[in-house]
Amino acid sequence: MRHLETLRFVDAIARAGSIRQAAEMMSITSTALNRRLLALEDELGAQIFERLPRGVRLSAAGELFIHHVRTQMSDLERVRSQIADLSGERLGHVGIACSQALLPYFLPQQIAEYRKQHPAVTFSVTLRDRAAAEAALADHSADLALVFEPVRMADFQTLIAVRQPVCAVMVADHPLAQRERLRLRECLAFPLGLPTASYGVRHLLDMAQMRASFSLHPTIESDSFEFLRNYPIAENLITFQIPIGLPEHMSAPYVPFCHKPIDERDVAPGLLYLGQLKGRTLPVAAARFSDQLVRELVKRFE
């Protein structure tokens, strides 16, 4: 399958934007890689890459060709996983693009559970929100996407969408920790930690304050939910998260936090979407893993 090796080289150059960097990643000399590329361009009768002072970029012909390359590689992975299934051995690789909230608890648990039954399956998990997740599906660097409150995505096929209410997160001995449910106004008496504007939770909070007679003034802003989740240990601060981004048992002794739902009259719930590229047939491993995720999301949130 020498031609497939060449396709992988072209894909590596496109992702790196540099023949030299791609050569380092693929363990080949840049001279040899450039020769392979020139031979392929000669065969096609068109330049795949425009040579720039620093690196390369896809030409118009290259944009068409790289779509073919990634489709071919994806189809081969799907066939390989189907062949492996015939022998009763589950092989393959699952690529996941996801919002930040999925990283600390939900996905590690789900991947570990899947790999107990299928240890030969490998995974890659990349942080991608909204449009970036759709782009990862489109270029086949991800098979599945799990994103919160995405913008409208034309090539995104939704497998399931589940409601996610916004929760206030605080230390277990916080003055509001004994309440079953909080009004957003009650949180204003304490320092607030908010995610930056690009995140779905912040979007829902901003929409809420537009309808309210008060404003949210964050003491801390961050694009890291890990930072925001841990900052209340240092200061009596309230931050916000959705349930999928919280441990299932926050009352456990080793978890110094608690969370309380914000009244839906103040902040409307958002939607968490699991999806794939529209029209694509997933490799067996990715398809079976998506089935597992759907079952788990239904069990927890529907």
N, C-alpha and C positions, 0 to 999 in steps of 0.2 A: 504493500500500500504506500509506495513512495510518493504518489501524487497527493495522498492525504497528509504526509509529512510536510510537503510544500505548502499545502493549505494552512496547516498549523503555523508555519513560519510567517505567512502573510498576515494571519490573524494577530500574531504576536507583534509584528511591526506596526499594524494599525493601532493596537492597544497602547503600545509604548510611544508611538510617534517618533521612533528613532530606530534605525537599523542597528546601530551599535548596542543600544540597550536591549533590543529584542534578541540580538545574538548572545548577549550575556545570559539572558533568561533561558534561552534554548540550548545553551552549552555548545555553541558553534562559533567559529570566527566570523567577524563582521565581513571580511572579504569573501568568505565562502557563501554567507547568507546573501550578500549583494549579488554574487554571481547567479545564485538560484533565482533571485528576484528578476534580474535582467533577462534570464532565459525564459521565465514565465511571461514577462511583458512582451518579449519578442514573439512568443507563441500566440499570445492574445492579439498582438498588433496594436497595443495601446499601453500607455503608462498607467500603472495602478497607483503610484504615488508621485506627488510633486515633490521634488527635492528642494528643500529650503536651506537657508544658511545654518539653521539649527534644527536638524531633524527632518521629518517628512510629514506629509498629510495626504489623505486620500484624494485622488482626482475624481472627476465625475464618473469616469469608467470604473475607478476603484471602488466608489460607493456601491455601484451595481455588483461588482465582483465580490466584495466583502459580504454582501447579503447572501450571495450564493455559497460562499465559503462557510459561513456560520450555519446556514441551513443544512449543508452537507454534513458538517460535523455533528450537529444536533441529531440528524436522521441516523447517522452511524451509531451514536450513543444509544438511541432508542432501539435499534435493531440488535445491538450487542446485549442490552438488558433483556430483550425478548428471548434471545437465544439462551442466555443464562437461565431464564425462567423455565425453559423447556427441560433443563436438566435438574430443576428443583433448587438451583443455587441462585440466590438473589445477589446480583452484582450491580454496579452502576454508581453514578455520582448525582447528587441533588444540589443544585445551586439555589440559594434563597436570598432575595433582597427584602429587607424589612425595616420598619420604623424602629426607633431607639427603644421604645417600650417593650419590644419583644425579646431583647437581648439578655436581660439579667436572669429571667426565670422561665418563661414559657417555652422558648425554643430549646434551651439546654435540656429541659425535662423531656420534651417531645422527641428530640433527636436521640437522646440516650435510650429512651424507651424503644424507638424503632431499631436502633443498632443492637439491642439485646437479641432481637430475632434475626437481624441481617447485618452481621459485623463486617461483611465485605463491602458494604455501601459506604461511600465517603460523602462528605458534605462541605460546602463552602457557604458562609453566611456573611453578607456584606450589608453595611448600614446604608440604606437608600430610602429617601422619603419622596412620596408623591411622584412627580414627573421623572425623577431619577430612577425610581423603581420600574416605571414603564419602559424607560430606555434600556434598563438591564434585561428586561424580558425581550425587548425587540432585538437586541444584539446577541441574545442567547447566552449571556453571561449569567443569567438566572433562569431557573425553570418556574419558580413560584415567587410571588410577592405577597407580603403581609404589611399593609399600610393603613394608617389611621387617618381618616378624613382626607382622602385624596381629592385633588382637583379632578375634573372630568377627564378621563383617559380613554381615548378612542380605541386603542388596541388592547384594552384590559378586559379580559373575560372574568367576571366575578363568579367564584365558586361558592362563596358564602359571605354574608355581611352580618355582623353581630353588634348590638348596641353596647356602648361603653359610656357609662355616666362618669362625670368628672368627680374625683375624690380629693378631699383635703388630706394631706399627709403631715403628721406631726409626731413629736416624741410621745411615748406612752403616758407620761405624767403631765402632759399639756393641760391647761385649764379647760380646753374644749373637748378633751379626750373622752369624757363621760357622756357626751351627747350622741344620740343615735343618728341624727342628721343635722347638717348645718345650713344656715342661710349664708349667702355670700357676704352680706354686710357684717356678720359676726366676725369674719376673718380679718376685717380691716383694723381691729384693735391690736393686731400683732404684725411684726415684720413679715413681708411676703417674698417668696422666691418664685419667680416665673420663668418658664422657658421662653426663648426668643421667638420673634414673630413668625418664623418659618414653620413652627410646629403646630399640629392640630389642636393640642390642649390650649395653647395660647390663643389660637383663633376662636375657640369656643368661649374663652374668658373675655376676649375683646368684644365679641358679639354680645355677651351678657352685659358688659358695662355700658355699651351703647344704648341698651334698653333701660338701664338703671339710672338713679339720680345721684350716683356716686362714681368715683373713679378708682381704679386699682393702681397703686403706686408701688412698684416693686423695690424692695431693698436690695435684692440680688436678682440679676438676670443671667442666664447661662444657656448654652446650647447642649449642655451635658445633664441628662436626667440623673446620672450616677452622682454627680456633684450635688444637684438639688436634693436628691433623696437623702444624702448623708449630712448636708449642712445643718439641719435642725439639731443635730447632736451638739454643735458648737454654739448655737443661739436658738432662742425660743421662737423659731420661725415656722411658718406654714407654707408648704409648697403644694403642688397639685399634680395628680397622675391619674391614669385610667386603670381599671382593675387588672388588665392583662399585664401591666408593668409592675404589679405588686405581688409579693409572695402570697401563696394561698393561705398560710397560717401566720398572720402577722402578730398574733398573740403569743407565739412561742417565745420562751425565755431568751433565746439568742437574737430575737428581732426587737430592737429598742423603739420601734415605731408603732403607730396605729394609723388607720385611715378612716375617714367618715365621708359618706356621700354628700355632695352638695345638692340641696333641694333643686329638683328639675324645674321649678318655677323660676329659679334664678339662672341656672346654666343648663341648656339643653344637652342631652347626651349626643355623643358622636357615633360614628360607625367605623368599625375595624373591618377591612376587606382582605379576604384571601383570594388571590386570582392568578391567572396565567396569561400568556400571550394568546389573543383571540385566534382561533383556527389552528393552533398547534396541537399535534398529538404528542403528549409527554412521554419520555422514557418510562419504563415500568416502575423503576424505583421512585421517581418523582411522583408518578400518578398514585402509587400506593401510599406514599408519605402524605400527599395532599388529602387522600381519603381519611387517614388517621387524624390530620389536623381538623378536618370538617367535623368528624365525630367528637373530638375533644371540645371544639368551640361550641357545638350544639349542647353538649353535656353541661358546660360551665355557664353559658350565657343565654340559652334559649329555654 
